[in-house]
Amino acid sequence: MADVRILLISGSTRQGSGNTAALRTVQATAADGIAAELYDGLVALPAFSPDQDEQPPEPAAGLRARIAAADALLFCTPEYAGTLPGSLKNLLDWTVGAGVLDGKPVGSVNVAAPGRGEGAQATLRLVLGYVNARIVERAWARVFVPREAVDGVLRDEAVAAELRTVLEALERGVAAG
């Protein structure tokens, strides 16, 4: 059994996404004692409806249960039109009423090219602050992933090492309470 459970959430719904590949790399290279689990239900989440917040549909209830069971979350998201993709914002909306992110350590990796992705990161930080998640600053990082390095997981060992550093910082954030 792992000492720390970290839920990995990609904001991308694209097949071959560099964001998802980065998180798969995190999952594949996690140190002993860390269980890194990739959330794969983003596409199946229905649009958030306040009328369903008390008794959410199964995809949203499952998401909430997985977040509640995790010790921490690590996000990796593209930027669409200067902000978060709507699908990721929808995921976050499903967490608000349940309070599952309250006090939960979170990190984020921006894998976009230099000068890109800052709007998504700023919006993610804003929403996570609103739901009272605990941002682990050392696990909030930019790790550039060149498109040619993406093949399901990342084939660049230097990038993989940087991603492991982010995961380890998040693990320390959990331990610090």
Residue pairs with C-beta under 8 A, 6 or more apart in sequence:
2 33
2 34
2 35
3 33
3 34
4 33
4 34
4 35
4 71
4 72
4 171
4 174
4 175
5 35
5 37
5 69
5 70
5 71
5 72
6 30
6 34
6 35
6 36
6 37
6 70
6 71
6 72
6 73
6 74
6 167
6 170
6 171
6 174
7 37
7 39
7 66
7 67
7 70
7 72
7 73
7 74
8 23
8 26
8 27
8 36
8 37
8 38
8 39
8 73
8 74
8 76
9 23
9 39
9 42
9 73
9 74
9 75
9 76
9 88
9 91
10 17
10 19
10 20
10 23
10 38
10 39
10 42
10 75
10 76
10 77
11 19
11 42
11 75
11 76
11 77
11 78
11 84
11 85
11 87
11 88
11 120
12 18
12 19
12 20
12 76
12 77
12 78
12 85
13 42
13 43
13 85
13 87
14 20
14 78
16 150
17 78
17 150
18 78
18 111
18 145
18 147
18 150
19 76
19 77
19 78
19 111
20 38
20 76
21 145
21 150
21 151
21 152
21 153
21 154
22 76
22 109
22 111
22 143
22 145
22 154
22 159
22 163
23 38
23 74
23 76
23 109
24 38
24 152
24 153
24 154
25 153
25 154
25 159
25 160
25 163
26 36
26 74
26 109
26 163
26 164
26 166
26 167
27 36
27 37
27 38
28 153
29 160
29 163
29 164
29 167
30 36
30 164
30 167
31 164
31 167
31 168
31 171
33 171
34 167
34 171
36 74
36 167
37 66
37 70
39 63
39 66
41 59
41 62
41 63
42 87
42 88
42 91
43 87
44 59
45 59
45 60
45 63
45 87
45 90
45 91
45 94
46 52
46 57
46 59
46 60
47 90
48 60
48 90
48 93
48 94
50 97
52 60
53 97
53 98
54 97
56 64
56 94
56 98
60 94
63 91
63 94
63 95
64 94
64 95
64 98
64 100
67 73
67 95
67 100
67 101
67 104
68 98
68 100
70 104
71 105
71 174
72 104
72 105
72 106
72 107
72 136
72 170
72 171
72 173
72 174
73 101
73 104
73 105
73 106
73 107
73 133
74 106
74 107
74 108
74 109
74 139
74 166
74 167
74 170
75 88
75 106
75 107
75 108
75 109
75 124
76 108
76 109
76 110
76 111
77 84
77 85
77 88
77 108
77 120
77 124
78 85
78 112
78 117
78 120
79 85
79 112
79 116
79 117
79 118
79 119
79 120
79 121
80 86
80 120
82 119
83 89
83 119
83 120
83 123
84 92
84 120
84 123
84 124
84 127
85 120
88 124
89 123
89 127
92 127
92 128
92 131
95 101
95 131
96 130
96 131
99 131
101 128
101 131
101 132
101 133
102 131
102 132
102 133
103 132
103 133
103 134
104 133
104 134
105 133
105 134
105 136
105 139
105 170
105 173
105 174
106 128
106 133
106 134
106 135
106 136
106 139
106 170
107 135
107 136
107 138
107 139
107 140
107 141
107 166
107 169
107 170
107 173
108 121
108 124
108 125
108 139
108 140
108 141
109 141
109 142
109 143
109 163
109 166
110 117
110 118
110 120
110 121
110 141
110 142
110 143
111 117
111 142
111 143
111 144
111 145
112 142
112 144
113 144
114 142
114 144
117 142
121 140
125 135
125 140
128 135
129 135
134 173
136 169
136 170
136 172
136 173
138 166
138 169
138 172
138 173
139 166
139 167
139 169
139 170
139 173
141 162
141 165
141 166
141 169
143 159
143 162
143 163
143 166
144 159
145 154
145 156
145 159
146 156
149 155
149 156
149 159
154 160
154 163
